[in-house]
Amino acid sequence: MQQKLFCERKALRFKHFSRKGYALFAVAGREVLIGTLSVATLSHAKADGISVITEATGDSLQRSELKLEEVVVTGSRAPLTLAESAKIVSVITREDIHRAAAESINDILKLATGVDVRQRGGFGVQTDISVRGGNFDQITILLNGVNISSPHTGHLSADFPVSPEDIERIEVLEGPAARVYGTSAFNGVINIVTAVPESAPSLRERAGGEAVVHVAAGQYGYAHANASLAKSFGSTHHALSGGYTRTDGATPNSNFTSSRLFYHATAEIGANATLSGQLGYSYKPYAANTFYGASSTDQWESNERLMAALNADIKLGAVHLAPQLYWNRWFDHYQWHKDNPAGENFHKVDSRGASLNAWFSSPLGKTSLGLEIRGEGIKSTKLGKPMPESDWEKTGGHDAEADKLYKYKDTRTNLSAFLEHDILLRDLTVSLGLLANMNDGLDTKWRVYPGIDISYRPTDAWKLYASWNMALRMPTFTDLYYSGANIEGNSNLKPEKTTDYQLGAQYRANGFMAEAQLFYSHKTDMIDWVTYSDALTGESDGIFHSVNFGLDNKGFELNLNLLPQELWSASCPLRKLSAKYSYINENSEYDVTVISSKYAMDYLRHKVVLSADGRLWKRLNLSLSWRWQDRVGRDNPSYALTDARLSWDAPRWSVYLDATNLFDKKYYDYATIPQPGIWCRIGAKFKFGL
């Protein structure tokens, strides 16, 4: 059994541990098999990278929770591990993703405590992701640390060129992070990290590779196929994946197809430099039912995305340099009535940026300095400022039509300077810094947004957090310019501003984890789409106008996790039990008498997520999740959904049966758009050595 599992490397079997500091040097780069110790013992051994192999079944019990303390996460500009971070960063691990009954990244994010995922269709079709009562325009989405958020509209930011099987982990940072990731990180950050080579002293010491094939089928004509290749050559590592998904739709006029391709490469250049790059493409045409208005049931849209990025990590003496270049392009084609030119829009949006981050260590801690320039532009048949006729341009992308022209455009340049210092003591981390920002879409004035984060570790089990941060968000091009039969943008909108306070605590003991957070935000010049009554007549024109308003936002979150295999034995069939709860209350203040609101009066007040994961028999596993949501606003009844995955997991293959909305509940994420009932799928994954 051991030889089959680890045919490439000789296994070393321990009979006892030595307390000598050099003991682990003898096994560097080799597989460690431990058959006489419980996982509970390992939680104190600090032996990162150890897998536990049970003699009875041969199952590999990857203790991802034990490794996460050494993972560098998104909380600061200088690299800090999760244990050192002064911010609370929630991590969805590869194991969590594998066990979830989810076929899209958006479905996985539904399990995060403070994240609100609202879908207009199944499997991430037109998904809006928000954090802590905000809206989909107020978060930054990163792919391997690269900003892929759309300045056109946050509706399009969640079109990912990667699949769940490509992902190593997802990091969720709630609250403003402008001094780390710029002005778009207004309410939070979601960083998707794709799979990387297993830890080794260097890429040069790795050989071989792996191919993974995933196929699935299910109700309503659902079909999914994804393939990925990962291979190391000398000092380089390459990962390529591509996939296709389609369905007839479980509700009227909700069919879609989705194609995606992603490439990521890493190379070591000498002893002090690492270069990485990524390329991505996705195309998703879909029937949009009543997505943007209840009066049209045959809306249609397609989203096409191209992206490229190049990163480096260079060490020059005591100084580390991290330059980055990136480019994103979106093509959006929308029809109010399918195949009808009336109400049809074409958009081409670009965001491109360059940044340089530098950091160094000293006896006083880690100091980082950074600069970023980001250009954003849109050409459209609808949005922007009128172009001279001589500058009109043919539409582009997969759905381009020769007789349709971009006649409007807008551009803006965002310049940011960062300064941060992290004080790292035995039991204390203090991270303080600021963002200085200038955006020529607003004016040419510089504005400063400071912040401070503190974590205190009184014991090995406890971490206490406190933070104060300020941030700004520029309006999207949709906020500024979109107009239609019952909607009107406002080119004079002010940027949103927030001052945010957080307190939190984490407790980690053998077999148990708990986390609690309190937050309060005072926000000004927030952007919403509202209908309001005329000051003189008291009547409404029935049009949604984009306006600025004030908002106070407060709430708390609680996460509890029980890990029975740490408490009792690695052979315990129950792996994990978790309970999560979030509560939000908002008070808004408008300059007009508001009748209805699209966002501020339509937030998620209560959210509960309960989940369990364990082994039923041999390699037969079951994962269950139950989610209850209660949303503020008209026509938003609360609902509870149960999802389940039953899987047989072998070392090189697995088969599974998924059921989402297991009890066939009728529910709505948006009041006019019905969501699917029970939806069953069967799938299989195969791994091949290269």
C-alpha positions in Angstrom: 0.0 0.0 0.0 2.8 2.5 0.9 4.7 1.8 -2.3 1.6 2.4 -4.4 0.9 5.7 -2.8 4.4 7.0 -2.9 6.1 5.2 -5.7 8.3 8.2 -6.6 9.8 8.8 -3.2 11.1 6.5 -0.5 9.0 6.6 2.7 10.7 7.0 6.1 8.8 5.4 9.0 9.2 7.0 12.5 8.8 5.0 15.7 9.3 7.9 18.1 10.0 11.7 18.1 13.3 13.2 19.2 13.3 16.5 21.0 16.6 17.4 19.4 16.4 20.5 17.2 18.1 18.9 14.2 15.9 15.8 14.1 13.7 16.8 11.2 16.7 17.6 8.9 17.1 13.9 8.3 13.8 13.8 6.4 13.9 17.0 4.4 12.1 16.5 1.1 10.9 13.0 2.0 7.5 11.6 2.8 7.0 11.1 6.5 4.7 8.2 7.6 3.4 8.2 11.1 1.3 5.3 12.2 1.5 5.5 16.0 0.6 9.2 16.7 -2.8 10.9 16.7 -3.5 14.1 14.8 -4.0 15.7 18.2 -0.3 15.2 19.0 0.7 16.6 15.7 -1.2 19.9 16.3 1.6 20.7 18.8 4.5 19.2 16.8 4.7 22.2 14.4 5.9 19.8 11.6 4.4 21.5 8.6 3.8 19.4 5.6 3.2 16.1 7.4 0.4 13.7 6.2 -1.0 11.1 8.4 -1.6 7.7 6.8 -3.8 5.3 8.7 -2.7 1.6 8.5 -6.3 0.3 8.3 -7.5 2.2 5.2 -4.6 4.1 3.7 -6.6 7.3 3.7 -4.5 10.5 3.6 -5.8 12.9 6.3 -4.5 16.2 5.1 -4.5 18.5 8.1 -4.9 21.8 6.2 -5.8 23.6 9.4 -2.4 22.8 10.8 -0.6 24.2 7.7 -2.5 27.4 7.4 -0.6 29.2 10.1 2.4 29.2 7.8 0.6 30.4 4.7 1.2 34.0 3.6 -2.2 35.7 3.3 -3.6 39.0 1.9 -3.7 41.1 5.1 -0.6 43.4 4.5 1.7 44.7 1.8 4.7 42.9 3.3 4.4 39.1 3.5 3.0 37.9 6.8 1.7 34.5 7.7 -1.8 33.9 9.0 -0.3 33.5 12.5 1.4 36.9 12.2 -1.4 38.8 10.4 -2.9 41.8 12.2 -6.2 41.3 10.3 -8.7 38.5 10.5 -8.4 36.6 7.2 -10.9 33.7 6.6 -9.5 30.9 4.4 -11.5 28.4 2.4 -9.1 25.5 1.9 -8.7 23.0 -1.0 -10.3 20.4 1.2 -13.3 22.6 1.9 -13.7 23.1 -1.8 -13.4 19.4 -2.6 -16.1 18.4 0.0 -18.6 21.2 -0.9 -21.6 20.4 -3.1 -20.5 23.2 -5.4 -19.6 23.4 -9.1 -18.7 27.1 -9.2 -16.5 29.5 -7.2 -19.6 31.6 -6.4 -21.4 28.6 -4.8 -18.3 28.0 -2.6 -18.3 31.6 -1.4 -21.9 31.2 -0.1 -20.4 29.2 2.8 -18.3 32.2 4.0 -19.8 34.0 6.9 -19.9 37.6 6.0 -20.2 37.1 2.2 -23.5 37.7 0.4 -23.8 35.8 -2.9 -26.9 36.7 -4.9 -27.4 34.7 -8.2 -29.8 35.4 -11.0 -29.2 31.9 -12.3 -27.6 28.6 -11.4 -23.8 27.9 -11.3 -22.7 31.5 -11.0 -24.5 33.0 -13.9 -24.7 36.8 -13.3 -23.6 36.6 -9.7 -23.3 39.6 -7.4 -20.8 39.2 -4.5 -20.8 41.6 -1.6 -19.5 41.8 2.0 -21.0 43.0 5.2 -24.2 44.6 3.8 -22.4 46.4 0.9 -23.0 45.9 -2.8 -21.1 44.1 -5.6 -19.2 47.2 -6.6 -17.5 47.6 -3.2 -15.1 44.7 -3.0 -11.9 43.9 -4.8 -11.5 40.5 -6.4 -8.0 39.2 -6.9 -6.7 36.2 -8.8 -3.3 35.2 -7.4 -3.0 38.7 -6.0 -3.9 40.4 -9.3 -6.9 42.8 -9.3 -9.5 41.5 -11.8 -12.5 43.7 -10.7 -14.4 45.5 -13.4 -14.8 49.3 -13.4 -17.8 48.9 -15.6 -19.9 47.1 -13.1 -19.4 44.6 -10.3 -21.9 42.4 -12.0 -19.1 41.2 -14.2 -16.3 40.9 -11.7 -17.3 37.3 -10.7 -16.8 35.8 -14.2 -13.8 33.7 -13.4 -11.5 32.0 -16.0 -10.8 29.2 -13.4 -12.7 26.3 -12.1 -13.0 25.1 -8.4 -10.6 22.2 -9.1 -7.9 24.8 -10.1 -8.0 26.5 -6.7 -5.6 26.0 -3.7 -7.5 28.2 -1.4 -9.8 31.3 -1.2 -8.9 34.1 1.2 -11.7 36.5 2.4 -10.7 39.7 4.1 -13.7 41.6 5.4 -13.6 45.3 6.0 -11.7 48.1 4.1 -8.3 47.3 2.8 -7.5 50.4 0.7 -4.0 50.9 2.1 -3.2 47.4 0.9 -5.1 47.0 -2.3 -6.2 50.4 -3.4 -9.5 52.3 -3.6 -11.6 49.5 -4.9 -11.1 47.5 -1.7 -13.8 49.4 0.0 -15.7 46.7 1.9 -13.4 43.8 1.6 -11.1 41.6 -0.6 -11.5 38.1 -2.0 -8.3 36.5 -3.2 -8.5 33.3 -5.3 -5.2 31.4 -5.2 -4.7 28.7 -7.8 -2.9 25.4 -7.0 0.9 25.6 -6.6 3.5 22.9 -6.4 3.7 21.0 -3.1 6.2 22.6 -0.8 9.8 21.7 -1.7 13.2 23.5 -1.1 13.0 24.7 -4.7 11.3 24.0 -8.0 14.5 22.5 -9.2 14.1 19.6 -6.8 10.6 18.7 -8.2 10.0 16.4 -11.0 7.0 14.9 -12.8 3.5 16.3 -12.9 -0.1 15.6 -12.8 -3.2 15.7 -15.1 -6.7 15.9 -13.7 -9.9 15.3 -15.6 -13.4 16.2 -14.2 -16.7 15.3 -15.9 -20.2 15.8 -14.6 -23.8 15.6 -15.8 -27.2 16.2 -14.3 -30.7 17.4 -14.5 -31.9 20.1 -17.0 -29.3 19.2 -19.6 -26.4 20.0 -17.3 -23.0 18.9 -18.6 -19.5 19.9 -17.3 -16.0 19.0 -18.4 -12.7 20.3 -17.1 -9.1 19.2 -17.7 -5.9 20.5 -16.1 -2.2 19.8 -16.5 0.5 20.6 -14.1 4.2 19.9 -14.9 7.6 21.0 -13.7 10.6 21.4 -16.0 13.8 22.2 -14.2 13.3 25.5 -12.4 9.8 26.2 -13.9 6.3 25.0 -13.1 3.4 25.2 -15.5 -0.3 24.8 -15.0 -2.9 24.8 -17.8 -6.6 24.2 -17.4 -9.7 24.5 -19.5 -13.4 23.7 -19.2 -16.9 23.9 -20.6 -20.3 24.0 -18.8 -23.8 24.1 -20.2 -27.4 23.6 -19.1 -30.9 24.1 -20.5 -31.8 25.9 -17.2 -34.0 24.9 -14.3 -36.2 27.9 -14.6 -37.7 29.6 -17.7 -35.2 31.3 -20.0 -32.1 30.5 -17.9 -30.0 28.3 -20.3 -26.3 29.1 -20.6 -22.9 27.9 -21.8 -19.6 28.8 -20.3 -16.1 28.3 -21.7 -12.8 29.1 -19.9 -9.1 28.7 -20.3 -6.3 29.5 -17.8 -2.5 29.2 -17.8 -0.2 30.0 -14.8 3.6 29.6 -14.8 6.3 30.1 -12.2 10.0 30.3 -12.7 13.0 30.6 -10.4 15.7 32.9 -11.8 18.9 32.4 -9.9 18.7 32.2 -6.1 17.0 35.6 -5.5 14.3 36.0 -8.1 11.0 34.4 -8.9 8.9 35.3 -12.0 5.2 34.3 -12.4 2.6 35.0 -15.1 -1.0 34.1 -15.8 -3.3 34.3 -18.9 -7.1 33.8 -18.8 -10.1 33.7 -21.1 -13.8 33.1 -20.5 -16.9 33.4 -22.6 -20.4 33.0 -21.2 -23.6 33.7 -23.2 -26.8 33.2 -21.2 -30.6 33.7 -21.3 -31.3 36.4 -18.7 -35.1 36.0 -18.0 -36.1 39.1 -15.9 -32.5 39.9 -14.8 -32.8 43.6 -15.2 -36.5 44.3 -15.2 -39.7 42.3 -14.6 -41.3 43.5 -17.9 -39.0 41.4 -20.1 -38.7 37.7 -19.8 -36.5 37.1 -22.9 -33.5 39.2 -22.0 -30.1 37.9 -23.2 -26.5 38.7 -22.4 -23.0 37.5 -23.1 -19.8 38.3 -21.1 -16.3 37.7 -22.6 -13.1 38.3 -20.6 -9.4 38.3 -21.4 -6.7 38.8 -18.8 -2.9 38.7 -18.5 -0.5 39.5 -15.6 3.2 39.3 -14.9 4.6 39.3 -11.3 8.1 39.1 -10.0 9.7 38.7 -6.5 13.3 39.9 -6.4 15.7 40.1 -3.5 18.4 42.8 -3.6 20.4 42.5 -0.4 17.9 43.3 2.4 15.3 44.7 0.1 12.5 42.7 -1.6 11.0 44.1 -4.8 7.6 42.9 -6.2 6.8 44.6 -9.5 3.5 43.7 -11.2 1.9 44.3 -14.7 -1.7 43.4 -15.5 -4.3 43.9 -18.2 -8.0 43.0 -18.2 -10.5 43.3 -21.0 -14.3 42.7 -21.0 -16.7 42.6 -23.8 -20.4 42.8 -22.8 -23.4 42.3 -25.1 -26.9 42.8 -23.8 -30.3 42.6 -25.3 -33.5 43.7 -23.6 -35.4 41.3 -26.0 -33.3 38.5 -27.5 -32.5 39.2 -31.2 -34.2 42.6 -31.1 -32.0 45.6 -31.6 -34.2 47.8 -29.5 -32.6 48.0 -26.0 -29.3 46.4 -27.2 -26.0 47.5 -25.8 -22.3 46.7 -26.5 -19.5 47.6 -24.2 -15.7 47.2 -24.3 -13.9 47.8 -21.0 -10.2 47.8 -20.2 -8.3 48.1 -17.0 -4.5 48.0 -17.0 -2.0 48.7 -14.3 1.6 48.7 -13.2 2.8 48.6 -9.6 5.9 48.3 -7.6 6.0 47.1 -4.0 9.2 47.2 -1.9 9.7 45.9 1.6 12.6 45.3 4.0 13.1 43.9 7.5 14.8 45.7 10.3 14.9 45.4 14.1 11.8 47.7 14.1 9.8 45.3 11.9 8.9 45.2 8.2 8.5 48.3 6.2 6.9 48.5 2.8 6.5 51.2 0.2 4.5 51.0 -3.0 3.2 52.8 -6.1 0.5 51.8 -8.5 -0.9 53.4 -11.6 -4.2 52.0 -13.0 -5.9 53.1 -16.2 -9.6 52.4 -16.7 -11.6 53.0 -19.9 -14.8 52.1 -21.6 -16.1 52.3 -25.2 -19.8 51.7 -25.5 -22.9 52.1 -27.6 -24.5 53.5 -24.3 -22.1 54.5 -21.6 -19.7 57.4 -21.5 -19.3 60.8 -23.1 -20.2 61.2 -26.8 -17.2 60.6 -29.2 -16.7 62.7 -32.4 -18.1 60.7 -35.4 -14.6 60.4 -36.7 -13.7 58.3 -33.6 -16.6 55.9 -33.8 -15.4 52.3 -33.6 -16.8 48.9 -34.6 -17.9 46.7 -31.8 -15.4 43.9 -30.8 -15.3 40.5 -29.2 -17.0 37.2 -30.0 -20.4 38.8 -30.5 -19.3 41.8 -32.5 -21.7 43.1 -35.2 -20.3 45.2 -38.1 -23.2 47.7 -38.1 -23.0 48.4 -34.4 -20.5 51.1 -33.3 -19.0 52.4 -30.1 -20.1 56.0 -30.0 -19.4 56.8 -26.3 -16.3 56.5 -24.1 -14.7 57.5 -20.9 -11.3 57.1 -19.3 -9.7 57.8 -16.0 -6.3 57.2 -14.3 -5.9 56.2 -10.7 -2.6 56.9 -9.0 -1.9 55.5 -5.6 1.1 55.6 -3.2 1.3 53.2 -0.2 3.3 53.2 3.0 3.0 50.6 5.7 5.0 49.4 8.7 4.5 46.1 10.6 5.8 45.8 14.1 6.3 42.1 14.9 6.9 41.2 18.5 6.6 37.8 20.2 2.9 38.3 21.2 2.0 41.4 19.2 1.6 42.6 15.6 0.9 46.2 14.9 0.4 47.2 11.2 -0.1 50.9 10.4 0.0 52.7 7.1 -1.8 54.9 4.7 -2.9 55.2 1.1 -2.4 58.5 -0.8 -4.7 58.6 -3.9 -5.4 60.8 -6.9 -7.9 60.0 -9.6 -8.3 62.3 -12.6 -11.9 61.2 -13.0 -12.6 63.1 -9.8 -10.0 65.9 -9.8 -6.2 66.2 -9.5 -6.1 66.5 -5.7 -4.4 64.0 -3.5 -6.4 62.4 -0.6 -5.0 60.3 2.2 -6.6 57.3 3.8 -4.8 55.9 6.9 -5.4 52.8 9.0 -4.1 50.7 11.8 -4.5 47.0 12.6 -3.4 45.3 15.9 -3.3 41.6 16.9 -2.3 40.4 20.4 -1.6 36.8 21.2 -1.7 36.4 25.0 -1.4 32.6 24.7 -0.8 30.1 22.0 -4.6 29.6 21.8 -5.9 33.1 21.7 -5.6 36.0 19.3 -7.3 39.4 19.8 -7.8 41.9 17.0 -8.6 45.6 16.7 -8.5 47.9 13.7 -9.4 51.3 12.3 -9.4 52.0 8.6 -10.6 54.6 6.1 -11.3 54.0 2.4 -12.7 55.5 -0.8 -14.4 54.0 -3.9 -14.9 55.7 -7.3 -18.3 55.3 -9.0 -18.4 52.7 -11.8 -19.1 53.7 -15.4 -22.6 52.2 -14.9 -23.2 54.4 -11.8 -22.2 57.5 -13.8 -23.8 57.0 -17.2 -26.4 54.2 -17.5 -29.9 55.3 -18.5 -32.9 53.5 -19.8 -36.7 53.4 -19.7 -36.8 53.5 -15.9 -33.2 54.2 -14.8 -30.9 57.2 -15.0 -27.3 57.6 -14.0 -25.6 60.6 -12.6 -22.3 61.9 -13.9 -21.9 64.2 -10.8 -21.8 61.4 -8.3 -19.3 61.8 -5.5 -16.9 58.9 -4.6 -18.0 56.7 -1.6 -16.1 57.1 1.7 -16.0 55.0 4.9 -14.5 54.9 8.3 -14.5 51.4 9.7 -13.9 50.0 13.2 -13.4 46.3 14.1 -12.8 44.2 17.2 -12.3 40.4 17.0 -11.0 37.4 18.8 -9.9 33.9 17.7 -9.5 30.8 19.9 -7.7 27.7 18.6 -7.4 24.7 20.9 -7.0 21.0 20.2 -10.0 20.0 18.1 -11.8 23.4 18.4 -11.7 26.7 16.7 -13.8 29.8 17.4 -13.8 33.3 15.9 -15.9 36.4 16.7 -15.9 39.8 15.1 -17.7 43.1 15.9 -17.7 45.9 13.3 -19.1 49.4 12.8 -18.8 51.6 9.7 -19.7 55.2 9.2 -20.1 55.8 5.5 -20.7 59.0 3.5 -21.6 59.6 -0.2 -22.7 56.0 -0.6 -24.2 55.3 -4.1 -27.6 53.8 -4.5 -30.3 53.6 -7.2 -33.6 54.9 -5.8 -37.0 56.2 -6.7 -38.1 59.2 -4.7 -41.0 61.6 -4.4 -40.9 65.2 -5.8 -40.4 67.8 -3.1 -43.3 69.9 -4.5 -45.8 67.4 -5.8 -45.0 64.5 -3.4 -45.2 62.1 -6.4 -42.6 59.9 -8.0 -41.6 59.8 -11.7 -41.0 56.0 -11.3 -37.4 56.3 -12.4 -34.5 54.8 -10.5 -31.8 57.6 -10.1 -28.3 57.1 -8.9 -27.8 59.2 -5.8 -25.4 59.7 -2.9 -26.5 59.1 0.7 -25.2 58.5 4.2 -25.1 55.1 6.0 -24.2 53.6 9.3 -23.5 49.9 9.3 -22.9 47.6 12.3 -23.0 44.0 13.0 -21.2 40.9 14.3 -20.0 37.5 13.1 -19.4 34.2 14.9 -17.6 31.1 13.5 -17.4 27.8 15.4 -15.5 24.7 14.2 -15.2 21.3 15.8 -12.5 18.9 14.6 -13.2 15.5 16.1 -10.2 13.8 14.5 -8.0 16.1 16.5 -10.0 15.5 19.7 -10.1 11.8 19.6 -8.5 9.8 16.8 -7.5 10.1 13.1 -9.8 7.1 12.5 -12.9 9.1 13.8 -15.4 9.1 10.9 -16.5 12.7 11.6 -14.0 15.2 10.2 -15.6 18.6 10.8 -18.6 20.3 12.2 -19.1 24.1 11.8 -21.6 26.7 12.7 -21.5 30.3 11.3 -23.7 33.3 12.0 -23.7 36.9 10.8 -25.9 39.8 11.7 -26.0 43.3 10.1 -28.1 46.4 10.8 -28.0 49.5 8.7 -29.3 53.0 9.1 -29.4 55.1 5.9 -30.0 58.9 5.5 -31.0 60.4 2.1 -31.5 64.0 1.0 -34.7 63.1 -0.7 -37.8 61.1 0.4 -37.0 57.6 -0.9 -39.8 55.3 -2.1 -37.7 52.3 -3.1 -34.0 51.3 -3.2 -32.0 48.7 -5.1 -29.3 48.2 -2.6 -29.3 50.1 0.7 -32.8 48.8 1.7 -32.1 45.3 0.4 -29.3 43.8 2.5 -28.7 40.5 4.2 -29.5 40.9 7.9 -29.2 37.3 9.2 -27.2 34.5 7.8 -26.6 31.0 9.3 -24.5 28.3 7.8 -24.3 24.8 9.4 -22.1 22.1 7.9 -20.9 18.6 8.6 -18.3 16.5 6.8 -17.4 12.9 7.5 -16.8 9.3 6.4 -19.7 6.9 6.2 -17.9 3.7 5.3 -14.4 3.0 4.1 -13.9 5.7 1.4 -17.6 6.7 1.2 -17.9 10.3 2.4 -20.8 12.7 3.0 -20.9 16.5 3.3 -24.0 18.4 4.3 -24.5 22.2 4.5 -27.6 24.1 5.6 -27.9 27.8 4.9 -30.6 30.2 6.3 -30.8 33.8 5.1 -33.1 36.6 6.1 -32.9 39.7 3.9 -34.2 43.2 4.5 -36.5 44.8 1.9 -39.8 44.2 0.1 -40.5 40.9 -1.4 -37.6 39.2 0.3 -38.9 36.3 2.3 -36.3 34.3 4.3 -35.3 30.9 3.1 -33.3 27.8 4.2 -31.5 25.5 1.7 -29.7 22.2 2.2 -26.9 21.0 -0.1 -25.3 17.6 0.0 -22.4 15.7 -1.6 -22.0 11.9 -1.4 -18.6 10.8 -2.7 -16.3 7.8 -3.0 -12.7 9.1 -2.7 -9.8 7.0 -3.8 -6.2 8.3 -4.1 -6.3 8.7 -7.9 -10.1 9.0 -8.6 -13.4 9.9 -7.0 -17.0 9.8 -8.0 -19.7 11.9 -6.4 -23.4 12.7 -6.3 -24.5 16.3 -5.6 -27.9 17.6 -4.7 -28.4 21.4 -4.3 -31.6 22.6 -2.7 -32.1 19.1 -1.5 -35.7 19.7 -0.2 -36.8 21.5 -3.3 -37.5 24.9 -1.6 -39.0 27.8 -3.6 -36.8 30.8 -3.0 -35.5 34.1 -4.6 -32.2 35.9 -4.3 -33.8 38.8 -6.2 -37.5 39.3 -5.8 -38.5 38.8 -9.4 -36.1 36.0 -10.4 -37.1 32.5 -9.2 -34.1 30.2 -8.4 -33.9 26.5 -9.2 -35.4 23.8 -7.0 -33.6 20.5 -6.3 -30.9 20.0 -8.8 -29.0 16.6 -8.9 -25.7 16.0 -10.6 -23.2 13.1 -10.8 -19.5 13.5 -11.5 -16.1 11.9 -11.5 -12.5 13.1 -11.2 -9.4 11.2 -12.3 -5.8 12.0 -11.6 -2.9 10.8 -13.8 0.8 11.1 -13.1 3.0 12.6 -15.8 
